[in-house]
Amino acid sequence: MAYKNLKSFIDALDGMGELKRIRAEVDPFLEITEIADRVSKSYGPALLFENVKGSRFPLLINAFGTYKRMEAALGGHAFYDIARRIEAHIKMKPPKSITDKIKMLFTLKEIADYLPKKVKKAPCQEIVFDSGEILDRLPVLTCWPHDGGPFITLPIVITKDPENDIQNIGMYRMQKYDNTATGMHWQYNKDGARHFDRYKNMGKQMAVAVALGGSPAVTYAATAPLPPDIDELMFAGFLNKSPIEIVKAKTVDLMVPAESDFILEGYVDPNEEKIEGPFGDHTGFYSPADAYPVFHVTCITCRKDAVYPTTIVGKPPMEDCYMAKATERIFLPMIRMLVPEIVDMELPMEGVFHNCALISIDKKYAGQAKKVIHVLWGLGQMASTKFIAVFDKDINLRDSGTVVWKLLNNVDPGRDLLFSQGPLDALDHSAPYPNFGGKMGIDATRKTREEGMGRDWPEEITMSDEMKNQVTGRWKEYGF
């Protein structure tokens, strides 16, 4: 079932036994983080805090904090099912017959049915905040003791390219500076930063809107690694199997998701920066303070029944890990389209999804594993991956014991390690410079003589299928 708004998702979580309501007063300064971190680490429920100190709005956290809830957020579909739907679309071939043409028309119609739908009235604009009581009314969390301040951590940031008027949504944390201003932490390689650079070159202020809440598919779509100028709201409609309704913002020339809980409207001045951070980040370490643009909030609208959605990040596993796991599974077909020999991919939670990628391939020729490593280092967000290890197709990448066994037994350091330098994730504190440092590829596949193996590769020990079946058939007879 697809969820049109956050309230319907909360009701569903409640019905599934996946929601804990907390009526005791709690403090958004550190206390909620400590509660949510304990619950998250024990794979506990989503938390709805109904009495947050200093705010009349309830606060939802850990809503995506298990595989079950993450799949529920995406309409109850398994990640693999969504991946198969994507694969069916990207593998469309030119029609050869009238039957093929009819099938393609239905497929194209399905995509068209997911385009955002404009409406004139929207729940997200039921209440307009007074100009004097803007950000202070929201229960924005201060997550960790050395954070630079309170941070909005699940913002759906909406910007528009001034050259072609195409909107983009992304998720960039926002440090609250005061009642009307926040930081705007878009990194250099994000679409929001690309739009901002164009406004800066034109010497113009940039209109920005920030949605909070609404359909969980929209929140997820804001994090998805879609190609530039691909509409994230259309992708959210694809996930929900129904279009996302959008409405014109009250004070800026942007369209916003109509079912959002809150809409923050305002602008970013191209000539203004302010120190943002430190921030307790996904890696489990603080990312340092640095200068970022400032978002000035001029208007906030909200639903009558608005709930403030938020998350915390830190030492994995945490809620964001399950959002990233959804991306790993859902976007694998797109990577396979570019690197067809890839069979599977695993991004370990401990690597925080940019430090390590485990890849299995259908190896056909010498040097293929190293070719795959080089291709991935030149591919979108994979370009920032610090370690890439490539295995043969017969390995289960989620079996960590087997992965380590193959690494320790299949790899010769003098032959199978590939060292390079290039872009790294901004959060990698081990790199000698921001966004740049060393990278390593590991060929953990079976080696051929052409790859420098001077002797025969040994056969791996396996029992015959005949004996396995015999023992399986007699298992109870043995007294087990």
C-alpha positions in Angstrom: 0.0 0.0 0.0 1.3 3.4 -0.9 1.1 6.2 1.6 -0.1 9.6 0.4 1.1 11.4 3.6 2.9 11.0 6.8 -0.2 10.6 8.9 -1.4 7.5 6.9 2.1 6.0 7.3 2.1 6.6 11.0 -1.3 5.0 11.3 -0.1 2.0 9.3 3.0 1.6 11.5 0.8 1.8 14.6 -1.4 -1.0 13.1 1.6 -3.1 12.3 2.9 -2.9 15.9 5.9 -0.9 14.6 5.2 2.4 16.5 5.8 3.4 20.1 4.0 6.5 21.3 5.8 8.5 24.0 3.6 10.9 26.0 6.2 11.9 28.6 7.8 15.4 28.0 11.2 15.0 26.3 13.9 17.5 25.4 15.0 18.0 21.8 18.4 18.9 23.2 20.3 15.5 23.3 17.6 13.5 25.1 15.6 12.4 22.1 18.9 11.4 20.4 19.9 9.1 23.3 16.4 7.5 23.4 16.3 7.0 19.6 19.9 5.7 19.4 19.2 3.0 22.0 16.0 1.9 20.3 17.6 2.0 16.8 20.6 -0.1 18.0 18.2 -2.7 19.4 16.1 -2.8 16.1 13.2 -1.3 18.0 10.1 0.5 16.7 9.5 3.9 15.2 9.0 6.6 17.9 6.3 9.2 18.0 7.1 11.8 20.7 3.8 13.6 21.5 5.1 16.1 24.1 8.3 17.7 22.9 9.6 20.5 25.1 9.1 23.9 23.6 6.9 22.8 20.7 3.3 21.9 20.1 4.1 19.6 17.2 4.7 15.8 17.7 8.0 14.4 16.5 8.5 11.2 14.5 11.9 9.4 14.4 13.2 6.0 13.4 10.3 5.6 11.0 12.6 3.9 8.4 14.7 2.1 11.0 14.3 -1.6 9.9 14.0 -3.4 6.6 10.3 -4.0 7.3 9.5 -0.4 7.8 11.7 0.8 4.9 9.8 -1.5 2.6 6.5 -0.4 4.1 7.6 3.2 3.4 8.0 2.3 -0.3 4.5 1.0 -0.6 5.1 -2.4 1.0 7.2 -3.5 -2.0 10.4 -5.5 -1.5 13.5 -3.7 -2.8 14.0 -6.5 -5.3 10.5 -6.0 -6.8 11.1 -2.2 -7.3 14.5 -3.1 -8.9 12.8 -5.4 -11.3 10.3 -2.7 -12.3 13.1 -0.3 -13.0 15.0 -3.0 -14.9 11.9 -3.7 -17.1 11.8 0.0 -18.1 15.5 0.5 -18.8 15.7 -2.7 -20.9 12.9 -1.5 -23.3 13.9 -2.3 -26.9 12.6 -0.7 -30.1 9.4 -2.4 -31.1 9.6 -5.0 -33.9 5.9 -5.8 -34.3 2.5 -4.3 -33.7 2.3 -6.3 -30.4 5.6 -4.8 -29.3 4.4 -1.3 -30.1 1.2 -1.8 -28.1 3.3 -3.1 -25.1 5.6 -0.1 -25.3 2.6 2.3 -25.4 1.3 0.8 -22.2 4.8 1.1 -20.6 5.2 4.7 -21.7 1.7 5.5 -20.4 2.6 4.0 -17.1 5.6 6.3 -16.8 3.4 9.3 -17.8 0.9 8.4 -15.1 3.6 9.0 -12.5 4.2 12.7 -13.5 3.5 15.1 -10.6 -0.1 16.4 -10.6 -0.8 20.1 -10.0 -3.5 21.1 -7.5 -4.8 24.5 -6.4 -5.4 23.7 -2.7 -3.2 21.6 -0.5 -3.0 20.3 3.1 0.5 21.7 3.5 -0.9 25.2 3.3 -3.7 24.9 5.8 -1.9 27.1 8.3 0.5 30.0 7.6 2.9 30.8 10.5 3.2 34.4 11.7 6.5 36.0 10.6 7.6 36.3 14.2 7.3 32.7 15.1 9.0 30.7 12.4 11.7 28.2 13.2 11.4 28.4 17.0 8.1 26.6 16.8 9.6 23.5 15.3 11.1 20.8 17.6 14.5 20.8 15.8 17.0 18.4 17.5 20.4 19.1 18.8 21.7 15.6 18.2 25.2 15.2 19.8 27.1 17.1 22.5 29.6 18.8 20.2 27.2 19.7 17.3 27.3 23.3 16.2 23.6 23.7 17.1 20.2 22.2 16.3 19.9 20.5 12.8 17.0 19.8 10.5 18.0 16.3 9.3 15.2 15.1 7.0 14.7 18.2 4.8 13.4 17.8 1.2 15.2 20.8 -0.4 13.6 22.1 -3.6 15.5 24.3 -6.0 15.2 25.2 -9.7 17.8 25.4 -12.4 17.7 29.1 -13.7 18.7 28.0 -17.2 15.9 25.5 -17.9 13.5 25.9 -15.0 13.8 22.2 -14.1 13.3 21.6 -10.4 15.3 19.3 -8.2 14.8 17.9 -4.8 17.7 16.7 -2.6 18.4 16.2 1.1 21.0 18.4 2.7 21.2 19.0 6.4 20.3 22.4 7.8 21.8 23.9 10.9 19.4 26.3 12.7 21.2 29.6 13.4 18.2 31.5 14.7 14.5 31.9 14.3 14.7 32.7 10.5 18.0 31.3 9.2 19.7 28.0 8.7 22.8 26.6 7.0 22.4 24.9 3.6 24.9 22.0 3.5 24.8 21.1 -0.2 28.2 19.5 -1.2 30.0 20.5 -4.3 28.8 17.5 -6.3 25.1 17.8 -5.5 22.4 19.3 -7.8 21.4 21.9 -5.3 25.0 23.2 -5.4 25.0 23.1 -9.2 21.9 25.3 -9.2 23.4 27.6 -6.6 26.6 28.1 -8.7 24.5 29.2 -11.6 22.6 31.8 -9.6 25.8 33.0 -8.1 27.3 33.5 -11.6 24.2 35.5 -12.5 24.4 37.5 -9.2 20.8 36.6 -8.3 19.2 35.4 -5.1 18.1 31.8 -5.3 14.5 30.8 -4.2 14.4 27.7 -2.1 11.6 25.7 -0.5 12.0 22.9 2.0 9.4 20.3 2.6 9.2 18.2 5.7 7.1 15.0 5.9 4.4 14.1 3.4 4.6 10.8 1.6 7.6 8.7 2.8 8.3 7.9 -0.9 9.0 11.6 -1.4 11.4 11.7 1.5 13.2 8.6 0.1 13.3 10.0 -3.4 15.1 13.1 -2.1 18.0 10.8 -1.2 18.0 8.7 -4.3 21.1 9.0 -6.7 19.1 9.9 -9.8 20.8 11.4 -12.9 20.7 15.2 -13.1 17.4 16.7 -14.2 15.4 13.4 -13.6 12.4 14.4 -11.6 12.6 13.0 -8.1 8.8 13.5 -7.6 8.1 11.4 -10.7 10.3 8.7 -9.2 8.3 9.0 -5.9 5.2 8.6 -8.0 6.7 5.5 -9.6 7.4 4.1 -6.2 3.8 4.9 -5.0 2.3 3.8 -8.3 0.3 7.1 -8.3 1.3 10.7 -9.0 2.6 13.1 -6.3 0.3 16.1 -6.0 2.1 19.5 -6.1 1.0 23.0 -5.4 2.5 26.5 -6.0 4.4 27.7 -2.9 3.0 30.8 -1.2 5.9 33.2 -1.6 8.4 31.6 -4.0 8.2 30.4 -7.6 8.5 26.7 -6.8 6.1 23.8 -6.8 6.1 21.8 -3.5 4.6 18.4 -2.5 1.0 19.1 -1.5 0.8 16.5 1.2 3.9 17.7 3.1 3.6 18.4 6.8 5.6 21.6 6.7 6.9 23.9 3.9 9.7 26.3 4.6 10.0 29.1 1.9 12.8 31.5 1.5 16.0 32.3 -0.4 19.8 31.8 -0.4 21.9 34.9 -1.0 24.9 34.0 -3.4 27.2 36.5 -1.5 26.6 35.1 2.0 28.2 32.2 3.8 28.4 31.3 7.5 30.2 28.6 9.5 28.1 25.4 9.7 28.9 22.5 12.1 30.5 20.5 13.6 28.0 17.8 13.1 27.9 14.2 14.4 27.8 12.4 11.1 27.0 9.0 9.4 30.5 7.8 10.0 30.2 7.9 13.7 32.6 10.9 13.9 32.0 14.6 13.9 32.4 16.3 10.5 34.3 19.6 10.9 32.8 23.1 10.8 33.1 24.9 7.4 31.5 27.8 5.5 28.2 27.1 3.7 25.4 29.2 2.2 22.7 30.6 4.4 19.0 29.9 3.9 16.7 32.7 5.0 13.2 31.5 5.9 10.5 34.0 5.0 7.4 31.9 5.4 6.3 28.6 6.9 3.1 26.8 6.1 1.9 23.5 7.5 -1.0 21.0 7.9 -3.4 21.2 10.8 -2.3 17.8 11.9 1.4 18.3 11.1 4.1 16.0 12.6 7.7 17.0 12.5 9.9 14.2 11.0 13.5 13.8 11.8 16.4 11.4 12.1 19.7 11.1 13.8 22.9 9.8 12.3 26.0 8.3 14.0 27.7 5.0 14.5 26.0 2.4 12.4 23.6 0.7 12.3 21.1 3.6 12.4 17.9 4.6 10.6 19.8 6.0 7.6 21.4 2.6 6.9 18.1 1.1 5.9 17.4 4.0 3.5 20.9 3.4 1.9 20.2 -0.3 1.7 17.1 0.4 -0.3 19.2 2.5 -2.7 21.8 -0.3 -3.0 19.1 -2.9 -4.0 16.8 -0.6 -6.1 19.6 1.0 -8.2 21.6 -2.2 -8.9 19.9 -2.7 -12.3 21.1 0.8 -13.4 24.7 -0.1 -12.5 24.3 -3.5 -14.2 23.2 -1.7 -17.4 26.6 0.1 -17.4 28.7 -2.8 -16.1 26.8 -5.9 -17.3 29.2 -8.4 -15.8 28.2 -7.4 -12.3 26.1 -10.1 -10.6 25.6 -8.5 -7.1 26.7 -5.7 -4.9 26.9 -5.2 -1.1 27.7 -1.9 0.6 28.5 -2.9 4.2 26.8 -0.7 6.8 30.1 -0.4 8.6 31.5 1.3 5.6 28.7 3.9 5.7 28.0 3.2 2.0 30.9 5.1 0.6 34.0 3.6 2.1 33.6 0.0 0.8 31.8 -1.8 -2.0 31.8 -5.6 -2.4 31.1 -6.7 -6.0 30.6 -10.1 -7.5 31.1 -10.6 -11.3 30.6 -13.3 -13.9 34.3 -13.4 -14.8 35.1 -14.3 -18.4 38.6 -13.0 -19.1 41.9 -12.0 -17.5 41.9 -8.5 -15.9 38.1 -8.3 -15.8 38.0 -7.6 -12.1 40.4 -4.6 -12.4 38.4 -3.3 -15.4 35.3 -3.3 -13.2 37.1 -1.5 -10.4 38.2 1.3 -12.8 34.7 1.6 -14.3 33.0 1.9 -10.9 35.6 4.6 -9.9 34.3 6.6 -12.8 30.6 6.2 -12.2 28.5 8.7 -10.3 28.5 8.3 -6.6 30.6 5.2 -6.9 33.4 7.5 -7.8 33.9 8.3 -4.1 34.2 4.7 -3.0 37.5 4.2 -1.1 37.7 0.3 -1.2 36.3 -1.9 -3.9 36.7 -5.7 -3.6 35.6 -7.9 -6.6 34.7 -11.6 -6.2 33.5 -14.4 -8.4 29.8 -14.8 -9.0 29.4 -17.9 -6.7 29.9 -15.9 -3.5 27.2 -14.7 -1.1 28.3 -11.1 -0.5 26.1 -10.9 2.6 27.9 -13.8 4.3 30.7 -11.8 6.0 32.6 -15.0 7.0 32.9 -16.2 3.4 33.8 -12.7 2.2 36.7 -12.5 4.7 37.8 -16.1 3.9 37.9 -15.3 0.2 39.8 -12.1 0.8 42.4 -13.8 2.9 42.9 -16.8 0.6 42.4 -15.5 -2.9 44.4 -12.3 -2.7 48.2 -11.9 -3.3 49.1 -8.4 -2.2 51.8 -8.0 -4.8 49.5 -8.9 -7.7 45.9 -8.3 -6.8 45.9 -4.8 -5.2 45.2 -1.8 -7.2 46.1 1.6 -5.8 44.8 5.0 -7.1 44.0 8.5 -6.0 40.8 10.4 -6.7 37.6 11.9 -5.2 36.4 10.6 -1.8 33.3 11.3 0.2 33.4 14.6 2.1 32.9 12.6 5.3 36.1 10.6 5.0 38.2 12.0 7.8 41.2 9.7 7.0 41.9 11.4 3.6 44.8 13.8 3.6 42.7 16.5 1.9 38.9 17.2 1.8 37.2 15.2 -0.9 40.4 13.7 -2.2 42.7 10.8 -1.2 43.9 7.3 -1.8 41.8 4.4 -3.0 42.3 0.7 -3.2 40.8 -2.0 -5.5 41.1 -5.7 -4.6 40.8 -8.5 -7.1 39.6 -11.5 -5.0 38.5 -13.6 -8.0 40.2 -16.9 -9.1 43.3 -16.0 -11.0 44.5 -17.3 -14.4 48.1 -17.6 -15.7 47.5 -14.5 -17.8 47.0 -12.6 -14.6 50.3 -13.8 -13.2 49.3 -17.0 -11.5 52.3 -19.2 -12.0 50.6 -22.5 -11.0 47.2 -24.0 -11.2 44.4 -22.5 -9.1 43.2 -25.1 -6.5 39.8 -26.6 -6.6 37.5 -25.5 -3.8 36.2 -28.2 -1.5 32.6 -29.1 -2.0 30.5 -32.2 -1.2 28.8 -34.0 -4.1 25.1 -33.2 -4.6 24.3 -36.9 -4.4 25.7 -37.2 -0.9 24.1 -34.0 0.2 20.7 -35.2 -0.9 21.3 -38.6 0.8 22.2 -37.0 4.1 19.3 -34.6 3.9 16.9 -37.5 3.4 18.3 -39.4 6.4 18.8 -36.4 8.7 16.0 -37.4 11.2 17.2 -41.0 11.1 20.5 -39.7 12.6 18.7 -38.4 15.6 19.0 -34.7 14.9 
